[in-house]
Amino acid sequence: MNNNTILVTGANGQLGRTLEHHWGDSGLARNSELILYDMSRLDLTLSHQVEEELNRIKPRTILNTAAYTSVDHAETDRDAAFAINASAVATLAGWAASNDCFVVHISSDFVFDGSKSVPYLPADHASPLSVYGSSKLAGETALQSQLPDRHAIIRTSWLYSEYGKNFVQTMLRLMKEQEELGVVADQVGSPTSTHSLVALLLAILGQGIKPGIYHWTDGASISWYEFAQAIQQEAIDQGLLGRKIPIKPLTTKEYSAPAERPAYSVLDRSKTLNDIGMRATDWQQELRLVIKQVASRAED
């Protein structure tokens, strides 16, 4: 292995698959080796196995995209959520601390309680409402304490793509199957395309990692209901849906999910734009590009 090896966890997730898609076109591909691990190849909850594999590969950078992401199931599956979102991160951080390795870790807007009404800054106090949010915050804390100078935490929100399970894919399926939909209208956040997040990750890896917490979204401040409306219109415009169905706004109370979610979780990305020199993305344009990819895959 060369000393520019980047080890990626969660390779079969939507973020890992998007990274693999863009890797060949990135400047990093010329002098770095990307090694992709999914859960079947490397079970992150088995710390001894993880350390053995890391000792074999000796990566210069670990990009941790693996996560337990089922927010509602985490309420009754606490041990599994913490095993992947916290304990596994501590294992990676512990190895990295002894081996001159950097860790880039993906975290979540759900570390916040939603009590603010203006976008959350990276330095704002984290106070999660759910088991999922608590497990993600515990992972952040483990990384900060064990690897203070060689980590970057990227908090993102409402992640979607043409891959795997996500809100966009679910809405497109339900809009084909059902005569009407009800979608929560009193939770406000920022949709984020995995493609724009991967562009940020490649920039961070290419520039050299500046330690700290960064926020990344595609710049919106909208409800799930508004996002669903935009998904439907874009899908109709691109011929992916042949009809328009009514979408009814629901309250969080009406939706009645097991896990409590922040009413407001918009992330302020200005530090990331300034420090990394990223171009500000537009959420509608990013959605359009992903719907185009979904339509293209459907044709294939």
N, C-alpha and C positions, 0 to 999 in steps of 0.2 A: 504494500500500500504506500502511496506517496504521502507526504506530510500535509497535503491539502485535502485530505479525505473529509467529506461531509457525510455524517451518518444521519439518516432521516427515519424517525419512528412514525408509526401511523400511516405507512405508505399506501394502504388501500382506502384510506379515508378520502373525502373530496379534496382536501387541501394537498395531501400527498400526491394524489393523482394529477392535480393541476400543476404541481411543481414538476413532476416527471414530464408532463406535456411541454412545459416551457424550457426545461433545462437545456436541451440541445441548442436552442437559439440564444442562450445567454453567454456572455463573455466568460463566465466561470467555467463552463464546460471544457474550455481549452486547456486549463491547467489544474483543475480540481476533479476529484473522483467522487461521484454521488453513489452512496450505498443505501438502498431502500429496504427497510424492515417493516413487515406487518406483524400482527399479533401471533400469527401461526408460525412465523420464523423466529420471533424473539418475544417471549412473554415477559413484558416489563414488570409484572408482579413477582417474578422469580429473581430476586436480587442477585443470587449467586450466579445464575445463568447469564444475567445481563453483564455482570462484571467480567465473567470469563470471555464473553463475546467482545466486549469493549477492549479488553487486554489483547485480544487477537487482532482486532481491526486497528486499534489505536487512532481513532479519528481526531482530527484537529478541531472539528466543530460538530456538535450534536444539535440537530434541529428537531425539537420535540413537538410534533403535530398530533401525537397520540392523545386521546382523551376519552373519558367516559362522558358522553354528551346527552344521555337520556335524562333530561331535567326532572321529569315526573317520576320515573322509575327509581331515581336516586333517593327519593324520600323513604323508600322501603328497602333499598339496596345500598345502604350507607357504606358498608365495608368495601364493596366493589368499587364504588365511586372514589373513595379515599385511596384505595390501593393503586388505582391508575392515575388519578389526578394529583395525588400528594406523595404517597410513599414511593412510587416509581420515579417521580421527579427528584426526590431526595437521593435515590440511588444513583441517578445520572449525575446529579450535582456532586455527590461524594466522590465518584470516580473522576469527574472532570477536575475537581480541586487538587487531586494528586497527580494529574497527568497533563497539565498545561493545556487544557481543552476549554473551549468556549461553549456555552449552551444558549441557544435561542429557543425560547419557550412561548407557546401560544396560550394566552389566557382569555378571559371573558369579561364582558360588561356586567355579568351577573355577580361580580364581587361587590357591586354597589347596591344600596337599598332603594334607590329611586326617589329619595326625598328632595333632591335638587330639582330646579326647573331650568337650569342652564347647563350646557354640556360639561361632563365630568373631565377634570384634568388628571393627568397621571399621578399627581401628588395628593389628590383628594383622598379623604379617609374611606377605606373600604369597610363595608358592613353588610355582608351577604344575608339574604333572606331565606335561602334554600340550602339543602344539603349539597346540591351541585355547586352553588356559588361558594359555599364554605370549603368544599374540597379543592376548588380552583385557587382560592386564596391561600389555602395551606400549601399548595404546590409553589406558589409565588414566594411564600415566606421561607420555605425550605431552600429554594434557589438563592434567595438574597442572603440567607445566613451562612450557607455553605460555600457559596461562590460569589462573594460580593463584587469582585472587580472583573469577572469574566462571564457575564450573563446579559442577555437582553430579554425582557418580558414584553411581548406584543399582545395587548388586549384588543380584541376585536368583537364584533357583534353581528348577529343575524346573518351568519355566513351561508352562502348558497352558491350553487354551480350547476352545471349539466350532469354532474356525477353524484351518485349515491342518493341518500335521503336528506331532504332539506325543505324549507317552507315553499320555495318556488316549485319544486317537483311535486310536492303534495297538492298545492293549489291547482296546478295544471291537470293532475289526475282527477281531482274532485270536480273541477269545472267541466270535465268531459263526462263524468259519471252521474252527477247530481243535477237536479232542477234548480236548486238555490243553495246558497252557502251562508253560514253565519261566522263572522270573524271578529276577534276582539278589537275594539276601537279605542280603549282607554289605556293602552300600553304603548309608549312612544320610544322609538329607538332609531338605529341606523343600519339598514341593510348593507352587507359587504360582499362583493363578489370575490371568490377565491382567486380569480385572475389578478385583481388589483392587489390583493394581499400577497400573492406570490411575487408580484413586481417589487413590492416593498422588501420582502425577504431576500430576494436576489440582490437588491441594492445594498441592504445591510451586510450581507455576506461578502459582496464585492468591495465595499468600502473599508471593511474592517469594523468589527462590532464595537459600538460605543455603548458601554454598560448603562443600564437604566430601564425604566418602564416607558413604553411608547403606546399610543393609541392609534388604531387605524380603522376607518370606515370609509364609505363612499360619499359621506357628507350630508346625508339626509337627516331630517328630524320629522319622522312620520309614524303613524300607527300601523299595526298589522293589517287593519282594515284598509287603510290607504294603500299599503303595499300590495294587498290582494287585488284591489281595483286596478293598479298599474300593471300587475302581472297579466290580468285578464285582457286589458286593452292592448298590451304589447303582443300577446299571443294571437289575438284576433288580427291585428295589423300584419303580422308575419304569417298568417294562414295556418297557425298551429291549432287554433280553435275555430270552429265553424259557427258558433253561436255565442250570444251573451246571456249569462244567467244573472238573476238578482243576487247581490251580496248584501247581507243584513249586518249592520254594526251591532256587536254584542259588548256587554260590560264584562269585566273580569269575573264578577260574581256570577253572571249568567253562564259563563264558559265553565267555571268550576273545575279547575285543574288541581291535582294533588299538591304541586309545588307552588309556593308564593313567588311571584315575579315582580321585578321593579316596575313601577308605573312609568318611570322615566329613566332611560339608560343611554342617552345620547353621549357619545364620547367625543371629546375635543381632540382633534388630530393636529392642531397647529404646531406643537412641539416636533412631531414627526415630519411634517412638511418642512419646517425650518432646519432641523438638525440633520435630516437625511437628504434633504433637497428633493423631495418627491413632488411630482406634479399632482395637483388636486384633482381627484377623479369626480365624476358626476354620476350619481346613483342611477339616474334614468338611462344614461348612456351605457353604464355597466350592465344594467338589467337587459337592455336591448341586445347587447352582445351575447349574453348567456342564453336568452330565448332563441337567438339565431342559432347557437350551437345545439340547443335542444331540438330545434326544428330540423337541422341538418342531420343529427343522429337518428331522428325519427324516419327521415327519408331513406337513410342507409339501411 
